[in-house]
Amino acid sequence: MEFLTDDGASFAVNASKTSQVLALLLVRCPETVSVDTLISELWGERPPRSAVTTLQTYIYHARRMLSRELPGDQRGIVLTRSPGYGVQVAPDDIDVNLFEKAVRRGRDLLEKGDAEQGVSVLSEGLGLWRGPAFAGLVVGDVLGTHVAHLEELRIQAVGLRIAAERSLGRHLELVPELRALVKAHPLNELFHAHLIEVLYDSGRRAEALEAYQQLRQVLDRELGVEPTREMQRLQRAVLHGDDTRSHRFAAGVSGRAHAAA
């Protein structure tokens, strides 16, 4: 997670309790985060007796951290506000907000039929990622909820962008990315569906059928289940050379991206 300063610079939140507090305040901006919520994030259900005092120390260090990193007019952004603390930051100064805004705008553009611009906006938003959400940061239950949300939104954004690029006739260039995606998310049938269709549409039917078998094997090994009926229909269509399949077929399996994806 990065904080963007007014002069275009940025600094990343690092792996300490102080940074854990600051990350939660930033991701919940402009809300006030209660003392109880911050304590729950830091220590779970078994906080130390000194939790409130220790939290105050982390807030003090967070303010010192910002005083070193930010120009003078931005140093006082960590505020004491009943019943806890908050930060006074413009929404577009936080990369998480910029990403979520890009996904919303990209989705709107695609719904209006502007695939080219939609791809551009989604790619810009996805370009803000530097690895897993809050990588290297200690994450408790509260931040963990935000991590799950952001990772799910990231997968959705990638799926939207790939579908839009396919609608623009970009097939061969998507193959390497899709192979990497099915390796990283082996239980996500939507990515597998995109890969199978892109391979088939590129004249690589044998590889498309092999990609389906790889999905079938991983589902059997990890979950003991078969691919969905939609995926099985896709496999039969590829097997029989059915060219009437719609490029929108992959959206039909988006409802089953297994929890371990």
MARTIMAR-322811 format. One record per residue (C-alpha): residue in three letters; x, y, z; residue number from 0. Coordinates in nm, 3 decimals, decimal comma. Example, Ala and Ser with C-alpha at 12.3 -4.5 7.8 and 13.67 -1.06 7.14 Angstrom:
BEGIN
[ala; [1,230; -0,450; 0,780]; 0]
[ser; [1,367; -0,106; 0,714]; 1]
This chain:
BEGIN
[met; [0,000; 0,000; 0,000]; 0]
[glu; [0,135; 0,341; -0,098]; 1]
[phe; [0,056; 0,695; 0,010]; 2]
[leu; [0,093; 0,953; -0,268]; 3]
[thr; [0,220; 1,297; -0,167]; 4]
[asp; [0,113; 1,624; -0,324]; 5]
[asp; [0,441; 1,661; -0,511]; 6]
[gly; [0,398; 1,326; -0,688]; 7]
[ala; [0,627; 1,126; -0,462]; 8]
[ser; [0,513; 0,822; -0,265]; 9]
[phe; [0,614; 0,603; 0,024]; 10]
[ala; [0,512; 0,250; 0,111]; 11]
[val; [0,377; 0,138; 0,446]; 12]
[asn; [0,627; -0,114; 0,590]; 13]
[ala; [0,602; -0,415; 0,818]; 14]
[ser; [0,568; -0,285; 1,172]; 15]
[lys; [0,288; -0,241; 1,425]; 16]
[thr; [0,302; 0,132; 1,361]; 17]
[ser; [0,255; 0,073; 0,990]; 18]
[gln; [-0,024; -0,173; 1,061]; 19]
[val; [-0,211; 0,103; 1,246]; 20]
[leu; [-0,141; 0,357; 0,972]; 21]
[ala; [-0,252; 0,116; 0,699]; 22]
[leu; [-0,586; 0,057; 0,871]; 23]
[leu; [-0,643; 0,429; 0,919]; 24]
[leu; [-0,566; 0,494; 0,551]; 25]
[val; [-0,778; 0,213; 0,412]; 26]
[arg; [-1,075; 0,322; 0,626]; 27]
[cys; [-1,035; 0,692; 0,540]; 28]
[pro; [-1,234; 0,917; 0,585]; 29]
[glu; [-1,393; 0,715; 0,867]; 30]
[thr; [-1,287; 0,736; 1,229]; 31]
[val; [-1,146; 0,401; 1,341]; 32]
[ser; [-1,233; 0,323; 1,701]; 33]
[val; [-0,974; 0,233; 1,961]; 34]
[asp; [-1,145; -0,105; 2,003]; 35]
[thr; [-1,115; -0,179; 1,630]; 36]
[leu; [-0,747; -0,086; 1,625]; 37]
[ile; [-0,679; -0,304; 1,929]; 38]
[ser; [-0,867; -0,592; 1,766]; 39]
[glu; [-0,655; -0,553; 1,453]; 40]
[leu; [-0,328; -0,547; 1,646]; 41]
[trp; [-0,389; -0,820; 1,905]; 42]
[gly; [-0,706; -1,006; 1,815]; 43]
[glu; [-0,910; -1,143; 2,105]; 44]
[arg; [-0,622; -1,140; 2,356]; 45]
[pro; [-0,490; -0,783; 2,385]; 46]
[pro; [-0,236; -0,702; 2,656]; 47]
[arg; [-0,340; -0,498; 2,959]; 48]
[ser; [-0,136; -0,210; 2,822]; 49]
[ala; [-0,313; -0,217; 2,483]; 50]
[val; [-0,452; 0,138; 2,498]; 51]
[thr; [-0,122; 0,288; 2,610]; 52]
[thr; [0,073; 0,087; 2,354]; 53]
[leu; [-0,169; 0,195; 2,079]; 54]
[gln; [-0,108; 0,558; 2,176]; 55]
[thr; [0,264; 0,493; 2,133]; 56]
[tyr; [0,204; 0,351; 1,783]; 57]
[ile; [-0,003; 0,660; 1,693]; 58]
[tyr; [0,284; 0,880; 1,813]; 59]
[his; [0,530; 0,687; 1,597]; 60]
[ala; [0,292; 0,702; 1,298]; 61]
[arg; [0,288; 1,080; 1,326]; 62]
[arg; [0,669; 1,086; 1,346]; 63]
[met; [0,689; 0,859; 1,041]; 64]
[leu; [0,472; 1,097; 0,841]; 65]
[ser; [0,669; 1,399; 0,961]; 66]
[arg; [0,982; 1,244; 0,809]; 67]
[glu; [0,817; 1,142; 0,481]; 68]
[leu; [0,572; 1,423; 0,403]; 69]
[pro; [0,604; 1,797; 0,343]; 70]
[gly; [0,514; 2,025; 0,632]; 71]
[asp; [0,153; 2,094; 0,533]; 72]
[gln; [0,069; 1,721; 0,531]; 73]
[arg; [0,234; 1,607; 0,855]; 74]
[gly; [-0,072; 1,648; 1,076]; 75]
[ile; [-0,295; 1,407; 0,891]; 76]
[val; [-0,331; 1,156; 1,180]; 77]
[leu; [-0,609; 1,301; 1,394]; 78]
[thr; [-0,748; 1,209; 1,734]; 79]
[arg; [-1,124; 1,184; 1,686]; 80]
[ser; [-1,365; 1,024; 1,929]; 81]
[pro; [-1,395; 0,729; 1,964]; 82]
[gly; [-1,052; 0,671; 1,810]; 83]
[tyr; [-0,835; 0,806; 1,531]; 84]
[gly; [-0,860; 0,902; 1,167]; 85]
[val; [-0,657; 1,048; 0,884]; 86]
[gln; [-0,722; 1,363; 0,688]; 87]
[val; [-0,624; 1,263; 0,336]; 88]
[ala; [-0,766; 1,328; -0,010]; 89]
[pro; [-0,911; 1,000; -0,146]; 90]
[asp; [-0,696; 1,017; -0,461]; 91]
[asp; [-0,381; 1,025; -0,247]; 92]
[ile; [-0,429; 0,656; -0,160]; 93]
[asp; [-0,353; 0,392; -0,421]; 94]
[val; [-0,628; 0,158; -0,297]; 95]
[asn; [-0,889; 0,425; -0,371]; 96]
[leu; [-0,740; 0,495; -0,712]; 97]
[phe; [-0,760; 0,124; -0,799]; 98]
[glu; [-1,122; 0,088; -0,689]; 99]
[lys; [-1,213; 0,404; -0,881]; 100]
[ala; [-1,045; 0,269; -1,196]; 101]
[val; [-1,237; -0,060; -1,172]; 102]
[arg; [-1,570; 0,123; -1,139]; 103]
[arg; [-1,493; 0,352; -1,433]; 104]
[gly; [-1,357; 0,068; -1,645]; 105]
[arg; [-1,668; -0,143; -1,582]; 106]
[asp; [-1,892; 0,152; -1,674]; 107]
[leu; [-1,702; 0,206; -2,000]; 108]
[leu; [-1,734; -0,160; -2,094]; 109]
[glu; [-2,107; -0,158; -2,021]; 110]
[lys; [-2,137; 0,141; -2,257]; 111]
[gly; [-1,955; -0,053; -2,529]; 112]
[asp; [-1,624; 0,135; -2,518]; 113]
[ala; [-1,392; -0,166; -2,495]; 114]
[glu; [-1,077; 0,022; -2,600]; 115]
[gln; [-1,104; 0,288; -2,330]; 116]
[gly; [-1,228; 0,034; -2,077]; 117]
[val; [-0,915; -0,176; -2,130]; 118]
[ser; [-0,699; 0,134; -2,090]; 119]
[val; [-0,861; 0,239; -1,761]; 120]
[leu; [-0,858; -0,113; -1,614]; 121]
[ser; [-0,494; -0,159; -1,715]; 122]
[glu; [-0,405; 0,169; -1,546]; 123]
[gly; [-0,576; 0,059; -1,226]; 124]
[leu; [-0,415; -0,285; -1,230]; 125]
[gly; [-0,079; -0,119; -1,291]; 126]
[leu; [-0,095; 0,025; -0,938]; 127]
[trp; [-0,038; -0,324; -0,795]; 128]
[arg; [0,316; -0,418; -0,692]; 129]
[gly; [0,234; -0,762; -0,548]; 130]
[pro; [-0,025; -0,905; -0,307]; 131]
[ala; [-0,236; -0,655; -0,114]; 132]
[phe; [-0,049; -0,526; 0,195]; 133]
[ala; [0,249; -0,745; 0,109]; 134]
[gly; [0,505; -0,754; 0,388]; 135]
[leu; [0,265; -0,602; 0,639]; 136]
[val; [0,140; -0,779; 0,950]; 137]
[val; [-0,233; -0,823; 0,889]; 138]
[gly; [-0,495; -0,889; 1,156]; 139]
[asp; [-0,862; -0,977; 1,116]; 140]
[val; [-0,975; -0,625; 1,026]; 141]
[leu; [-0,715; -0,559; 0,757]; 142]
[gly; [-0,755; -0,920; 0,644]; 143]
[thr; [-1,112; -0,838; 0,535]; 144]
[his; [-0,980; -0,555; 0,319]; 145]
[val; [-0,712; -0,783; 0,173]; 146]
[ala; [-0,976; -1,037; 0,069]; 147]
[his; [-1,191; -0,765; -0,087]; 148]
[leu; [-0,902; -0,612; -0,282]; 149]
[glu; [-0,773; -0,945; -0,410]; 150]
[glu; [-1,122; -1,043; -0,528]; 151]
[leu; [-1,166; -0,706; -0,698]; 152]
[arg; [-0,828; -0,750; -0,865]; 153]
[ile; [-0,931; -1,088; -1,009]; 154]
[gln; [-1,258; -0,937; -1,132]; 155]
[ala; [-1,074; -0,648; -1,297]; 156]
[val; [-0,833; -0,885; -1,473]; 157]
[gly; [-1,126; -1,093; -1,599]; 158]
[leu; [-1,308; -0,784; -1,728]; 159]
[arg; [-0,997; -0,657; -1,904]; 160]
[ile; [-0,924; -0,991; -2,069]; 161]
[ala; [-1,284; -1,026; -2,192]; 162]
[ala; [-1,264; -0,674; -2,336]; 163]
[glu; [-0,933; -0,744; -2,508]; 164]
[arg; [-1,079; -1,059; -2,660]; 165]
[ser; [-1,370; -0,855; -2,795]; 166]
[leu; [-1,108; -0,639; -2,970]; 167]
[gly; [-0,963; -0,948; -3,140]; 168]
[arg; [-0,652; -0,979; -2,926]; 169]
[his; [-0,602; -1,352; -2,890]; 170]
[leu; [-0,241; -1,462; -2,933]; 171]
[glu; [-0,102; -1,188; -2,709]; 172]
[leu; [-0,327; -1,303; -2,424]; 173]
[val; [-0,203; -1,664; -2,419]; 174]
[pro; [0,110; -1,610; -2,202]; 175]
[glu; [-0,081; -1,402; -1,948]; 176]
[leu; [-0,365; -1,654; -1,928]; 177]
[arg; [-0,123; -1,944; -1,880]; 178]
[ala; [0,031; -1,753; -1,589]; 179]
[leu; [-0,313; -1,677; -1,445]; 180]
[val; [-0,435; -2,038; -1,448]; 181]
[lys; [-0,110; -2,138; -1,279]; 182]
[ala; [-0,154; -1,871; -1,011]; 183]
[his; [-0,529; -1,937; -0,974]; 184]
[pro; [-0,570; -2,304; -1,068]; 185]
[leu; [-0,929; -2,328; -0,938]; 186]
[asn; [-1,060; -2,021; -1,120]; 187]
[glu; [-1,267; -2,164; -1,406]; 188]
[leu; [-1,315; -1,824; -1,570]; 189]
[phe; [-0,944; -1,792; -1,643]; 190]
[his; [-0,937; -2,149; -1,771]; 191]
[ala; [-1,235; -2,077; -1,998]; 192]
[his; [-1,062; -1,771; -2,142]; 193]
[leu; [-0,745; -1,971; -2,205]; 194]
[ile; [-0,929; -2,256; -2,377]; 195]
[glu; [-1,123; -2,021; -2,602]; 196]
[val; [-0,823; -1,805; -2,687]; 197]
[leu; [-0,620; -2,112; -2,782]; 198]
[tyr; [-0,906; -2,248; -2,994]; 199]
[asp; [-0,965; -1,913; -3,164]; 200]
[ser; [-0,592; -1,901; -3,245]; 201]
[gly; [-0,612; -2,235; -3,428]; 202]
[arg; [-0,454; -2,434; -3,142]; 203]
[arg; [-0,733; -2,682; -3,071]; 204]
[ala; [-0,507; -2,956; -2,933]; 205]
[glu; [-0,363; -2,713; -2,678]; 206]
[ala; [-0,715; -2,595; -2,591]; 207]
[leu; [-0,821; -2,954; -2,518]; 208]
[glu; [-0,504; -3,009; -2,315]; 209]
[ala; [-0,584; -2,696; -2,112]; 210]
[tyr; [-0,927; -2,839; -2,032]; 211]
[gln; [-0,774; -3,169; -1,917]; 212]
[gln; [-0,535; -2,979; -1,689]; 213]
[leu; [-0,833; -2,804; -1,529]; 214]
[arg; [-1,016; -3,135; -1,487]; 215]
[gln; [-0,714; -3,292; -1,319]; 216]
[val; [-0,658; -3,008; -1,074]; 217]
[leu; [-1,026; -2,997; -0,973]; 218]
[asp; [-1,026; -3,372; -0,915]; 219]
[arg; [-0,701; -3,360; -0,719]; 220]
[glu; [-0,783; -3,055; -0,505]; 221]
[leu; [-1,160; -3,078; -0,460]; 222]
[gly; [-1,274; -3,415; -0,593]; 223]
[val; [-1,518; -3,252; -0,837]; 224]
[glu; [-1,567; -3,230; -1,213]; 225]
[pro; [-1,565; -2,904; -1,411]; 226]
[thr; [-1,899; -2,724; -1,432]; 227]
[arg; [-2,150; -2,811; -1,702]; 228]
[glu; [-2,062; -2,489; -1,881]; 229]
[met; [-1,698; -2,595; -1,895]; 230]
[gln; [-1,793; -2,943; -2,012]; 231]
[arg; [-2,002; -2,790; -2,292]; 232]
[leu; [-1,705; -2,575; -2,389]; 233]
[gln; [-1,483; -2,884; -2,403]; 234]
[arg; [-1,733; -3,064; -2,630]; 235]
[ala; [-1,763; -2,758; -2,855]; 236]
[val; [-1,385; -2,743; -2,895]; 237]
[leu; [-1,365; -3,120; -2,947]; 238]
[his; [-1,622; -3,108; -3,228]; 239]
[gly; [-1,490; -2,790; -3,386]; 240]
[asp; [-1,803; -2,588; -3,311]; 241]
[asp; [-1,733; -2,236; -3,443]; 242]
[thr; [-2,072; -2,101; -3,334]; 243]
[arg; [-1,949; -2,046; -2,976]; 244]
[ser; [-1,988; -1,688; -2,864]; 245]
[his; [-1,689; -1,490; -2,739]; 246]
[arg; [-1,909; -1,418; -2,437]; 247]
[phe; [-1,906; -1,784; -2,333]; 248]
[ala; [-1,639; -1,736; -2,066]; 249]
[ala; [-1,875; -1,509; -1,872]; 250]
[gly; [-2,101; -1,809; -1,825]; 251]
[val; [-1,858; -1,981; -1,590]; 252]
[ser; [-1,773; -1,673; -1,385]; 253]
[gly; [-2,011; -1,785; -1,113]; 254]
[arg; [-1,777; -2,066; -1,008]; 255]
[ala; [-1,434; -1,944; -0,923]; 256]
[his; [-1,360; -2,180; -0,637]; 257]
[ala; [-1,280; -2,039; -0,296]; 258]
[ala; [-0,920; -2,151; -0,314]; 259]
[ala; [-0,863; -1,966; -0,642]; 260]
